[in-house]
């Protein structure tokens, strides 16, 4: 999946007719099917939403919605629900016909994802540390231990996911997205051979963003001290948008100045963590990522293809 300024695109390797007839669950070996959608970001429609911190919350919600939508399209493709004869371009509003998930189920999945993340990474840590709250006698020690527990849960969660064989190809495609974007940013021709030379680690990756969230949370919660348990719980839930917004600004700042030594040092842990959520893709997977990116560029950049012409066009996976 690739997203530009006003376009996002999903490319999938569809199963062959023979695979569909036999009901195979093997790796699809058919042609690449591409679907491209126009979207109007709330950030462009409402000036107030572009305020620092607030824009990060809006961007995060939008990214999660598009991500779940892309997964739904991918699942639909594996059931033979995508026509590989050509690309399709449609508005977001008209793109939901024939989906595996209904609109209600899609919205429900988004809500459940938010609830799961908040519960696992914010409610559980404060709950565990609260069990020894009376023994700490220090608000500083409390939020420090809570931050360590939260980060440990996050790292353990990623480590567990990285060991699941079922997710290996997902992580390989994740690496293909990063390599393809890096190839574009370097001004190289978009081919699997060129893209394969670039790193599968990228500073704008969501994995780096989540690590920043874990660290920022420690400092955001520090001034709250040690109120009653219900206030502790409320602050951990209500504080998530603030933390996400601040983390978004940090990631954007780092991306603009990533050639500086201090920025590279700060972003190094997040890049290292991407070794868990990405794998080296093969050329067939890079071809899928390139197809998605080209579909976005056809609309975002028209016939302009040089690196200089594309300055300011930020494409993310």
TORGUTOR-883964 format. One line per 3 residues: number of its first residue (from 1); their letters; for each residue x, y, z of N, C-alpha, C, O. Coordinates in steps of 0.1 Angstrom, whole numbers, plus 5000, padded with zeros to 4 digits. Layout:
BEGIN
NUM> a> X Y Z X Y Z X Y Z X Y Z  ...
end
This chain:
BEGIN
1> xxx> 5008 4988 5000 5000 5000 5000 5009 5012 5000 5018 5013 5008  5006 5022 4992 5013 5035 4991 5003 5046 4992 4992 5045 4986  5006 5056 4999 4997 5068 5000 5005 5081 4997 5016 5083 5002
4> xxx> 4999 5089 4989 5004 5102 4985 4997 5113 4992 4992 5111 5003  4996 5124 4986 4989 5136 4992 4974 5135 4991 4967 5138 5000  4969 5130 4979 4955 5129 4978 4951 5116 4971 4939 5114 4966
7> xxx> 4960 5107 4971 4957 5094 4965 4964 5083 4973 4974 5084 4979  4957 5071 4974 4963 5059 4980 4960 5047 4971 4950 5047 4964  4970 5038 4971 4969 5027 4961 4973 5014 4968 4981 5014 4977
10> xxx> 4966 5003 4964 4969 4990 4969 4972 4981 4957 4964 4980 4947  4983 4974 4957 4986 4964 4947 4988 4951 4954 4993 4949 4964  4982 4940 4947 4982 4927 4953 4986 4917 4942 4983 4919 4930
13> xxx> 4993 4906 4946 4995 4896 4936 4983 4886 4937 4982 4879 4947  4975 4886 4927 4963 4878 4927 4966 4863 4924 4976 4860 4917  4957 4855 4929 4959 4840 4926 4955 4838 4911 4947 4845 4906
16> xxx> 4961 4827 4906 4957 4823 4892 4943 4817 4892 4938 4813 4903  4937 4815 4880 4924 4809 4879 4925 4794 4884 4916 4789 4890  4937 4788 4881 4938 4774 4886 4939 4773 4901 4933 4764 4907
19> xxx> 4946 4783 4908 4946 4783 4922 4932 4785 4928 4929 4779 4938  4925 4794 4922 4911 4796 4927 4902 4784 4925 4894 4781 4934  4903 4777 4914 4895 4765 4911 4898 4754 4921 4889 4747 4926
22> xxx> 4911 4753 4925 4915 4742 4934 4914 4746 4948 4916 4738 4958  4911 4759 4951 4909 4764 4964 4922 4764 4972 4922 4762 4984  4933 4766 4965 4947 4766 4971 4948 4778 4980 4944 4789 4977
25> xxx> 4955 4776 4991 4959 4787 5000 4974 4790 4999 4980 4796 5008  4980 4785 4988 4994 4787 4986 4997 4802 4982 4987 4810 4980  5009 4805 4981 5013 4819 4977 5008 4822 4963 5010 4814 4954
28> xxx> 5000 4833 4961 4995 4836 4948 5006 4839 4938 5016 4845 4941  5004 4834 4926 5014 4835 4915 5008 4842 4903 5014 4841 4892  4997 4848 4904 4990 4855 4892 4996 4868 4890 5007 4872 4894
31> xxx> 4988 4876 4882 4992 4890 4878 4990 4899 4890 4984 4896 4900  4996 4911 4888 4995 4922 4898 4982 4930 4896 4980 4935 4885  4973 4931 4906 4961 4939 4905 4963 4951 4913 4968 4951 4924
34> xxx> 4960 4963 4907 4961 4976 4914 4948 4983 4915 4941 4984 4906  4945 4988 4927 4934 4996 4929 4938 5010 4935 4946 5010 4945  4934 5020 4929 4938 5034 4934 4926 5042 4938 4916 5042 4931
37> xxx> 4927 5049 4949 4916 5056 4954 4919 5071 4957 4930 5074 4961  4910 5080 4954 4912 5094 4957 4906 5096 4971 4896 5090 4974  4913 5104 4979 4907 5107 4992 4910 5122 4995 4919 5128 4990
40> xxx> 4901 5127 5003 4902 5141 5007 4905 5142 5022 4896 5139 5030  4917 5145 5026 4920 5144 5040 4913 5156 5047 4912 5167 5042  4909 5152 5060 4903 5163 5068 4913 5174 5071 4909 5185 5074
43> xxx> 4926 5171 5070 4936 5181 5073 4935 5192 5062 4938 5204 5065  4932 5189 5050 4930 5199 5039 4917 5206 5040 4916 5218 5036  4907 5199 5045 4894 5206 5045 4892 5215 5057 4884 5224 5056
46> xxx> 4899 5213 5068 4897 5221 5080 4910 5226 5085 4919 5219 5089  4912 5239 5084 4924 5246 5088 4928 5243 5102 4940 5241 5106  4918 5243 5111 4921 5241 5125 4927 5228 5128 4935 5226 5138
49> xxx> 4924 5218 5120 4930 5204 5122 4945 5204 5119 4952 5194 5122  4950 5214 5112 4964 5214 5109 4973 5220 5119 4985 5221 5117  4967 5223 5131 4975 5228 5142 4985 5217 5147 4981 5206 5147
52> xxx> 4997 5221 5151 5006 5211 5156 5000 5202 5167 4992 5207 5175  5004 5190 5168 4999 5180 5177 4985 5175 5173 4983 5163 5171  4976 5184 5171 4962 5180 5166 4963 5173 5153 4956 5163 5150
55> xxx> 4971 5178 5144 4973 5172 5130 4978 5158 5131 4975 5149 5123  4986 5155 5141 4991 5141 5143 4980 5131 5146 4980 5120 5142  4971 5136 5155 4960 5127 5159 4951 5124 5146 4947 5113 5144
58> xxx> 4948 5134 5139 4940 5133 5127 4947 5124 5117 4941 5115 5111  4960 5126 5115 4967 5117 5105 4968 5103 5110 4967 5094 5101  4969 5100 5123 4970 5087 5128 4957 5079 5125 4957 5068 5121
61> xxx> 4946 5086 5128 4933 5080 5126 4930 5077 5111 4925 5066 5107  4935 5086 5103 4933 5084 5088 4942 5073 5083 4937 5065 5075  4954 5071 5089 4963 5061 5084 4957 5047 5089 4958 5037 5081
64> xxx> 4952 5046 5101 4946 5034 5105 4934 5030 5097 4933 5018 5093  4926 5039 5093 4914 5036 5085 4919 5031 5071 4913 5021 5066  4928 5038 5065 4933 5033 5052 4940 5020 5053 4938 5011 5044
67> xxx> 4947 5018 5064 4954 5005 5065 4945 4993 5066 4947 4983 5060  4934 4995 5074 4924 4984 5075 4917 4982 5062 4913 4971 5058  4914 4993 5055 4908 4992 5042 4917 4984 5032 4912 4976 5024
70> xxx> 4930 4987 5033 4939 4980 5024 4939 4965 5027 4940 4957 5017  4939 4961 5040 4939 4947 5043 4926 4940 5038 4927 4929 5034  4915 4948 5038 4903 4942 5033 4903 4940 5018 4898 4929 5013
73> xxx> 4910 4949 5011 4911 4947 4997 4920 4935 4994 4917 4927 4984  4931 4934 5001 4940 4922 5000 4933 4909 5002 4934 4900 4994  4925 4908 5012 4917 4896 5015 4907 4893 5004 4905 4882 5000
76> xxx> 4901 4904 4999 4891 4902 4988 4898 4897 4975 4893 4888 4968  4911 4901 4973 4918 4897 4961 4921 4882 4962 4921 4875 4952  4924 4877 4974 4928 4863 4975 4916 4854 4973 4918 4842 4971
79> xxx> 4904 4860 4973 4892 4852 4970 4887 4854 4956 4876 4850 4953  4895 4860 4948 4892 4862 4934 4883 4874 4932 4876 4875 4921  4883 4883 4941 4874 4895 4940 4880 4907 4934 4874 4918 4934
82> xxx> 4892 4906 4927 4898 4917 4921 4901 4914 4906 4906 4903 4903  4897 4923 4897 4899 4921 4883 4913 4925 4880 4917 4937 4882  4921 4916 4874 4935 4920 4871 4937 4925 4857 4948 4927 4852
85> xxx> 4926 4927 4850 4927 4932 4836 4932 4946 4835 4938 4950 4825  4930 4953 4846 4935 4967 4846 4933 4974 4859 4928 4968 4868  4938 4986 4860 4937 4993 4873 4923 4999 4875 4916 5002 4865
88> xxx> 4919 5001 4887 4906 5008 4889 4909 5020 4898 4917 5020 4907  4902 5031 4894 4904 5043 4902 4890 5048 4906 4881 5050 4897  4888 5050 4919 4875 5055 4923 4876 5063 4936 4886 5063 4942
91> xxx> 4865 5069 4939 4866 5077 4952 4864 5068 4964 4860 5057 4962  4868 5073 4975 4868 5065 4987 4853 5061 4990 4851 5050 4995  4844 5070 4987 4830 5068 4991 4824 5056 4982 4816 5049 4987
94> xxx> 4829 5055 4970 4824 5044 4961 4832 5032 4960 4831 5024 4951  4841 5030 4970 4851 5019 4969 4848 5007 4977 4856 4998 4978  4836 5007 4983 4833 4996 4993 4825 4985 4988 4822 4975 4995
97> xxx> 4820 4986 4976 4812 4975 4970 4819 4962 4969 4831 4962 4964  4813 4951 4973 4819 4938 4971 4830 4934 4981 4838 4925 4979  4832 4942 4992 4842 4939 5001 4839 4927 5009 4828 4923 5011
100> xxx> 4850 4921 5015 4849 4910 5024 4842 4914 5036 4833 4907 5042  4845 4926 5041 4839 4932 5053 4829 4942 5049 4831 4950 5040  4818 4943 5057 4808 4953 5055 4814 4966 5061 4823 4966 5068
103> xxx> 4807 4977 5058 4811 4990 5063 4810 4990 5078 4819 4995 5085  4800 4984 5084 4799 4983 5099 4810 4975 5105 4816 4978 5115  4813 4963 5098 4824 4955 5104 4838 4962 5102 4846 4961 5111
106> xxx> 4839 4969 5091 4852 4977 5089 4854 4987 5100 4864 4989 5106  4843 4995 5104 4843 5005 5114 4846 4998 5128 4853 5003 5136  4839 4987 5130 4841 4979 5142 4855 4974 5144 4861 4975 5155
109> xxx> 4861 4970 5133 4875 4965 5134 4885 4977 5138 4894 4975 5145  4882 4989 5133 4890 5000 5136 4889 5004 5151 4899 5007 5158  4876 5003 5156 4874 5006 5170 4881 4996 5179 4887 4999 5189
112> xxx> 4880 4983 5175 4886 4972 5183 4901 4974 5183 4907 4971 5193  4907 4978 5172 4921 4979 5171 4926 4990 5180 4936 4988 5187  4919 5002 5181 4922 5012 5190 4921 5008 5204 4930 5010 5212
115> xxx> 4910 5001 5208 4908 4996 5221 4919 4987 5226 4923 4987 5237  4922 4977 5217 4932 4967 5220 4946 4974 5223 4953 4971 5233  4950 4984 5214 4963 4990 5216 4963 4998 5229 4973 4998 5236
118> xxx> 4952 5006 5232 4952 5014 5244 4952 5005 5256 4959 5008 5266  4945 4994 5255 4944 4985 5267 4957 4978 5270 4962 4978 5281  4964 4973 5259 4976 4966 5261 4988 4975 5265 4996 4971 5274
121> xxx> 4989 4986 5258 5001 4994 5260 5000 5006 5270 5010 5012 5274  4987 5008 5275 4986 5019 5284 4978 5015 5297 4983 5018 5308  4967 5008 5295 4960 5004 5307 4967 4993 5315 4968 4993 5327
124> xxx> 4972 4983 5308 4978 4971 5315 4991 4976 5322 4992 4972 5334  5000 4984 5316 5012 4988 5324 5008 4996 5337 5014 4993 5347  4999 5005 5336 4996 5013 5348 4989 5004 5358 4990 5006 5370
127> xxx> 4981 4994 5354 4975 4985 5363 4985 4976 5370 4984 4974 5382  4995 4971 5363 5005 4963 5369 5013 4970 5379 5016 4965 5390  5018 4982 5376 5026 4990 5385 5018 4995 5397 5024 4997 5407
130> xxx> 5005 4997 5395 4997 5001 5406 4996 4991 5417 4993 4994 5428  4999 4978 5414 4999 4968 5424 5009 4970 5434 5008 4965 5445  5020 4977 5430 5031 4979 5440 5032 4994 5443 5043 4999 5448
133> xxx> 5022 5002 5440 5022 5016 5442 5025 5020 5456 5033 5030 5458  5020 5014 5466 5022 5017 5480 5036 5015 5484 5040 5021 5494  5043 5007 5477 5057 5004 5481 5067 5013 5474 5079 5013 5478
136> xxx> 5063 5021 5465 5072 5029 5457 5075 5043 5464 5087 5047 5465  5065 5049 5470 5066 5061 5477 5072 5072 5469 5079 5082 5475  5071 5072 5456 5077 5082 5448 5069 5082 5434 5068 5072 5427
139> xxx> 5064 5094 5430 5057 5095 5417 5067 5093 5406 5064 5088 5395  5080 5098 5408 5090 5097 5398 5093 5082 5395 5094 5078 5384  5095 5075 5406 5098 5060 5404 5086 5053 5398 5088 5044 5390
142> xxx> 5074 5057 5401 5062 5051 5396 5061 5052 5380 5060 5042 5373  5062 5065 5375 5061 5067 5361 5073 5061 5353 5072 5058 5342  5085 5061 5360 5097 5055 5354 5095 5040 5352 5097 5034 5341
145> xxx> 5090 5033 5362 5088 5018 5361 5076 5015 5352 5077 5006 5344  5066 5024 5352 5055 5022 5343 5060 5023 5328 5056 5015 5320  5069 5033 5326 5074 5034 5312 5082 5023 5308 5082 5018 5296
148> xxx> 5090 5017 5317 5098 5005 5314 5089 4993 5311 5092 4986 5302  5079 4992 5319 5069 4980 5317 5062 4982 5304 5061 4972 5296  5058 4994 5300 5051 4997 5288 5060 4993 5276 5055 4987 5266
151> xxx> 5072 4998 5276 5081 4996 5265 5084 4981 5264 5086 4976 5253  5086 4974 5276 5089 4960 5275 5077 4952 5269 5080 4943 5261  5065 4956 5272 5053 4949 5266 5053 4951 5251 5050 4942 5244
154> xxx> 5056 4964 5247 5056 4967 5233 5067 4959 5226 5064 4953 5215  5079 4958 5231 5090 4951 5225 5086 4936 5224 5089 4929 5214  5081 4931 5235 5077 4917 5236 5066 4913 5225 5066 4903 5219
157> xxx> 5057 4922 5224 5046 4921 5214 5052 4920 5200 5048 4911 5192  5061 4929 5196 5067 4929 5183 5075 4916 5181 5075 4911 5170  5083 4912 5191 5091 4900 5190 5082 4888 5188 5086 4879 5180
160> xxx> 5071 4887 5194 5061 4876 5192 5056 4876 5178 5055 4866 5172  5052 4888 5173 5047 4889 5159 5058 4885 5149 5055 4878 5139  5070 4889 5152 5081 4886 5142 5084 4871 5141 5090 4867 5131
163> xxx> 5079 4863 5151 5082 4849 5151 5071 4841 5145 5072 4828 5144  5060 4847 5142 5048 4840 5136 5051 4838 5121 5052 4847 5113  5051 4825 5117 5054 4822 5103 5043 4828 5094 5046 4831 5082
166> xxx> 5031 4829 5099 5020 4834 5090 5022 4848 5086 5016 4853 5076  5030 4856 5094 5032 4870 5091 5045 4873 5083 5048 4884 5080  5052 4862 5080 5065 4865 5073 5064 4872 5060 5071 4882 5058
169> xxx> 5054 4868 5052 5052 4875 5039 5047 4889 5041 5050 4898 5032  5039 4891 5051 5035 4905 5054 5047 4914 5057 5048 4925 5052  5056 4909 5065 5068 4917 5068 5077 4918 5056 5084 4928 5054
172> xxx> 5077 4908 5047 5085 4909 5034 5079 4920 5025 5087 4928 5020  5066 4921 5024 5060 4932 5017 5062 4945 5024 5063 4956 5017  5063 4945 5037 5066 4958 5044 5080 4963 5040 5082 4975 5038
175> xxx> 5089 4954 5039 5103 4957 5035 5103 4962 5021 5110 4971 5017  5094 4956 5012 5094 4960 4998 5089 4974 4997 5094 4982 4988  5079 4978 5005 5074 4992 5005 5085 5002 5008 5087 5012 5001
178> xxx> 5093 4999 5019 5103 5008 5023 5114 5009 5012 5119 5020 5009  5118 4998 5006 5129 4998 4996 5124 5006 4984 5132 5014 4978  5111 5004 4980 5106 5011 4969 5106 5027 4971 5109 5034 4962
181> xxx> 5101 5031 4983 5101 5045 4986 5115 5051 4986 5117 5062 4981  5124 5043 4992 5138 5048 4992 5144 5049 4978 5152 5059 4975  5140 5040 4969 5145 5041 4955 5139 5054 4948 5146 5060 4941
184> xxx> 5127 5057 4951 5121 5069 4946 5128 5081 4951 5131 5090 4943  5130 5082 4964 5137 5094 4970 5151 5096 4965 5156 5107 4966  5157 5085 4961 5171 5086 4956 5171 5090 4941 5182 5092 4936
187> xxx> 5159 5091 4935 5159 5095 4921 5162 5084 4911 5165 5087 4900  5162 5071 4916 5165 5060 4907 5153 5055 4900 5141 5058 4904  5155 5049 4889 5144 5043 4881 5137 5032 4890 5144 5024 4896
190> xxx> 5124 5032 4890 5117 5022 4898 5116 5008 4891 5108 5005 4883  5126 5000 4895 5127 4987 4890 5130 4978 4902 5136 4983 4911  5126 4965 4902 5130 4956 4913 5145 4955 4916 5149 4955 4927
193> xxx> 5152 4956 4905 5167 4955 4906 5172 4967 4914 5181 4965 4923  5168 4979 4910 5173 4991 4917 5168 4991 4931 5175 4995 4940  5155 4988 4933 5149 4989 4947 5156 4979 4956 5157 4982 4968
196> xxx> 5160 4968 4951 5166 4958 4960 5179 4963 4967 5183 4957 4977  5185 4973 4961 5198 4978 4966 5196 4986 4979 5206 4989 4986  5184 4991 4981 5182 5000 4992 5178 4993 5005 5175 4981 5005
199> xxx> 5179 5000 5016 5177 4994 5029 5162 4992 5031 5153 5000 5026  5158 4982 5038 5144 4979 5041 5140 4987 5054 5128 4986 5058  5148 4995 5059 5145 5003 5071 5143 5018 5066 5150 5023 5058
202> xxx> 5132 5024 5072 5129 5038 5067 5125 5046 5079 5117 5041 5088  5129 5059 5080 5126 5067 5092 5112 5070 5094 5108 5074 5105  5103 5070 5083 5089 5073 5085 5080 5061 5088 5068 5062 5087
205> xxx> 5086 5050 5091 5079 5038 5093 5071 5039 5106 5075 5045 5116  5059 5032 5106 5050 5032 5118 5057 5025 5130 5053 5029 5141  5066 5016 5127 5073 5010 5138 5081 5020 5146 5081 5020 5159
208> xxx> 5088 5028 5139 5096 5039 5146 5087 5048 5154 5089 5053 5165  5075 5051 5147 5065 5060 5154 5061 5054 5167 5059 5062 5177  5058 5041 5167 5053 5035 5179 5063 5035 5191 5059 5037 5202
211> xxx> 5076 5033 5187 5086 5034 5197 5087 5048 5203 5089 5050 5215  5086 5058 5195 5086 5072 5199 5074 5074 5209 5075 5081 5219  5062 5068 5206 5051 5069 5214 5054 5064 5228 5050 5070 5238
214> xxx> 5060 5052 5229 5064 5046 5242 5072 5056 5250 5071 5057 5262  5082 5062 5244 5091 5071 5251 5084 5084 5255 5086 5089 5266  5077 5090 5246 5070 5103 5248 5060 5101 5260 5059 5110 5268
217> xxx> 5054 5089 5261 5044 5087 5271 5050 5088 5285 5043 5093 5294  5062 5084 5286 5069 5086 5300 5069 5100 5304 5067 5103 5316  5073 5109 5295 5074 5123 5299 5060 5130 5300 5059 5139 5308
220> xxx> 5051 5126 5292 5037 5132 5293 5031 5129 5306 5024 5137 5312  5032 5116 5311 5026 5112 5323 5033 5116 5336 5027 5116 5347  5046 5120 5334 5054 5124 5346 5048 5134 5355 5047 5132 5367
223> xxx> 5042 5145 5350 5037 5156 5358 5024 5152 5366 5020 5159 5375  5018 5142 5362 5005 5138 5368 5006 5133 5382 4997 5135 5390  5018 5127 5385 5020 5123 5399 5013 5110 5402 5012 5101 5393
226> xxx> 5008 5108 5414 5001 5096 5418 4987 5099 5424 4985 5098 5436  4978 5102 5415 4964 5104 5420 4957 5090 5422 4964 5080 5422  4945 5091 5426 4937 5078 5428 4937 5070 5415 4939 5075 5404
229> xxx> 4935 5057 5417 4936 5047 5406 4927 5051 5394 4931 5049 5382  4915 5056 5397 4906 5059 5386 4911 5071 5378 4909 5072 5366  4918 5080 5384 4924 5092 5377 4936 5087 5369 4938 5092 5358
232> xxx> 4943 5078 5375 4955 5072 5367 4950 5065 5355 4956 5067 5344  4939 5058 5356 4934 5051 5344 4929 5060 5334 4931 5059 5322  4921 5071 5338 4916 5080 5329 4927 5088 5322 4925 5091 5310
235> xxx> 4937 5092 5329 4948 5099 5322 4955 5091 5312 4959 5096 5301  4956 5078 5314 4963 5069 5304 4955 5068 5292 4960 5066 5281  4942 5068 5293 4933 5067 5281 4932 5080 5274 4933 5081 5262
238> xxx> 4929 5091 5282 4927 5104 5276 4940 5110 5271 4940 5119 5262  4951 5105 5276 4964 5111 5272 4969 5105 5259 4979 5111 5253  4963 5095 5254 4968 5088 5242 4968 5098 5230 4978 5098 5223
241> xxx> 4958 5106 5227 4958 5115 5216 4969 5125 5217 4976 5129 5207  4972 5130 5229 4982 5140 5231 4996 5134 5228 5004 5140 5221  4998 5122 5233 5011 5115 5230 5013 5112 5216 5023 5114 5210
244> xxx> 5002 5107 5209 5003 5105 5195 5006 5117 5187 5014 5117 5177  5000 5129 5190 5002 5141 5183 5017 5146 5185 5023 5150 5175  5022 5145 5197 5036 5149 5200 5045 5140 5192 5055 5145 5186
247> xxx> 5043 5127 5192 5051 5118 5186 5052 5120 5171 5062 5119 5164  5040 5124 5165 5039 5127 5151 5048 5139 5147 5055 5138 5137  5048 5149 5156 5056 5161 5153 5071 5157 5154 5079 5162 5146
250> xxx> 5075 5148 5163 5089 5144 5164 5093 5137 5152 5104 5139 5146  5085 5127 5147 5088 5120 5135 5089 5129 5123 5098 5127 5115  5080 5138 5121 5081 5147 5110 5093 5156 5110 5100 5158 5100
253> xxx> 5097 5161 5122 5109 5169 5123 5121 5160 5120 5130 5165 5113  5122 5148 5125 5133 5139 5122 5134 5136 5108 5146 5136 5102  5123 5134 5101 5123 5131 5087 5129 5142 5078 5135 5140 5068
256> xxx> 5126 5155 5083 5131 5166 5075 5146 5169 5077 5152 5175 5069  5151 5164 5088 5165 5166 5092 5173 5153 5094 5182 5153 5102  5169 5143 5087 5175 5130 5089 5190 5129 5085 5196 5119 5088
259> xxx> 5195 5139 5078 5209 5138 5074 5218 5143 5085 5230 5141 5085  5212 5149 5096 5220 5154 5107 5224 5142 5116 5216 5133 5118  5236 5143 5122 5241 5132 5130 5232 5130 5143 5229 5118 5146
262> xxx> 5228 5140 5149 5220 5139 5162 5206 5132 5159 5201 5125 5167  5201 5135 5147 5188 5130 5143 5190 5115 5140 5182 5107 5145  5200 5111 5133 5203 5097 5131 5205 5089 5144 5201 5078 5145
265> xxx> 5211 5095 5153 5213 5089 5166 5200 5087 5174 5198 5076 5179  5192 5097 5173 5179 5096 5180 5170 5085 5173 5162 5078 5180  5170 5085 5160 5161 5076 5153 5167 5061 5152 5160 5052 5147
268> xxx> 5179 5059 5156 5186 5046 5154 5178 5035 5161 5176 5024 5155  5173 5037 5173 5165 5026 5180 5153 5022 5172 5150 5010 5170  5146 5032 5166 5134 5029 5159 5137 5021 5146 5130 5012 5142
271> xxx> 5148 5025 5139 5153 5018 5127 5157 5004 5130 5154 4995 5123  5164 5002 5142 5168 4989 5146 5156 4980 5148 5156 4968 5145  5145 4986 5154 5133 4978 5157 5126 4974 5144 5119 4964 5145
274> xxx> 5128 4981 5133 5122 4976 5121 5127 4963 5116 5121 4957 5107  5138 4959 5121 5144 4946 5118 5134 4935 5122 5135 4923 5117  5125 4938 5132 5115 4928 5136 5103 4928 5127 5097 4918 5125
277> xxx> 5100 4940 5121 5087 4941 5114 5089 4942 5099 5080 4944 5092  5101 4940 5094 5104 4939 5080 5113 4927 5077 5121 4923 5086  5112 4922 5065 5121 4911 5060 5125 4915 5046 5118 4923 5039
280> xxx> 5136 4909 5042 5141 4911 5028 5131 4906 5018 5128 4894 5018  5126 4914 5009 5116 4909 4999 5124 4903 4987 5135 4906 4984  5116 4895 4979 5122 4891 4966 5117 4901 4955 5110 4910 4958
283> xxx> 5122 4898 4943 5119 4908 4932 5104 4908 4928 5099 4918 4924  5097 4897 4930 5083 4896 4927 5075 4905 4937 5065 4911 4933  5080 4906 4949 5073 4914 4959 5076 4929 4957 5068 4938 4959
286> xxx> 5088 4932 4953 5092 4945 4949 5084 4950 4937 5081 4962 4937  5081 4941 4928 5073 4945 4916 5059 4950 4921 5053 4959 4915  5054 4943 4931 5040 4947 4936 5041 4961 4942 5032 4969 4940
289> xxx> 5051 4963 4951 5052 4976 4957 5054 4987 4947 5049 4998 4948  5062 4984 4936 5065 4994 4926 5052 4997 4918 5049 5009 4915  5044 4987 4916 5031 4989 4909 5022 4999 4917 5015 5007 4911
292> xxx> 5022 4997 4930 5013 5006 4939 5019 5020 4938 5011 5029 4937  5032 5021 4939 5038 5035 4939 5036 5042 4926 5033 5054 4926  5038 5035 4915 5036 5041 4902 5021 5046 4900 5019 5056 4894
295> xxx> 5012 5038 4905 4998 5042 4904 4995 5055 4911 4988 5064 4906  5002 5057 4923 5000 5070 4930 5007 5081 4923 5001 5092 4922  5019 5078 4918 5027 5089 4911 5020 5094 4898 5021 5105 4894
298> xxx> 5013 5085 4891 5006 5089 4879 4996 5100 4882 4993 5109 4873  4990 5100 4894 4980 5110 4897 4987 5122 4904 4984 5134 4901  4996 5119 4914 5002 5129 4922 5012 5138 4914 5012 5150 4916
301> xxx> 5019 5132 4905 5030 5139 4898 5028 5140 4883 5036 5146 4876  5017 5135 4878 5014 5135 4863 5026 5129 4856 5029 5118 4858  5031 5136 4846 5042 5131 4838 5056 5134 4844 5066 5131 4837
304> xxx> 5056 5141 4855 5069 5145 4861 5075 5133 4868 5068 5126 4876  5087 5129 4864 5093 5117 4870 5107 5119 4876 5112 5110 4882  5113 5131 4874 5126 5133 4880 5125 5135 4895 5115 5139 4900
307> xxx> 5136 5132 4902 5137 5135 4916 5134 5149 4919 5128 5152 4930  5139 5158 4911 5137 5173 4914 5123 5176 4913 5118 5184 4921  5116 5171 4903 5101 5174 4901 5093 5168 4913 5082 5174 4916
310> xxx> 5098 5158 4919 5090 5151 4930 5093 5156 4944 5088 5151 4954  5102 5166 4945 5105 5172 4958 5092 5178 4964 5085 5185 4958  5090 5174 4976 5078 5179 4983 5067 5169 4983 5057 5170 4990
313> xxx> 5068 5158 4974 5058 5148 4973 5062 5137 4983 5072 5129 4980  5056 5136 4994 5059 5125 5004 5050 5113 5002 5038 5114 5004  5056 5102 4999 5048 5090 4998 5052 5081 5009 5063 5078 5012
316> xx> 5042 5075 5016 5044 5067 5027 5037 5053 5025 5027 5052 5018  5042 5043 5032 5036 5030 5031 5029 5027 5044 5023 5016 5046
end
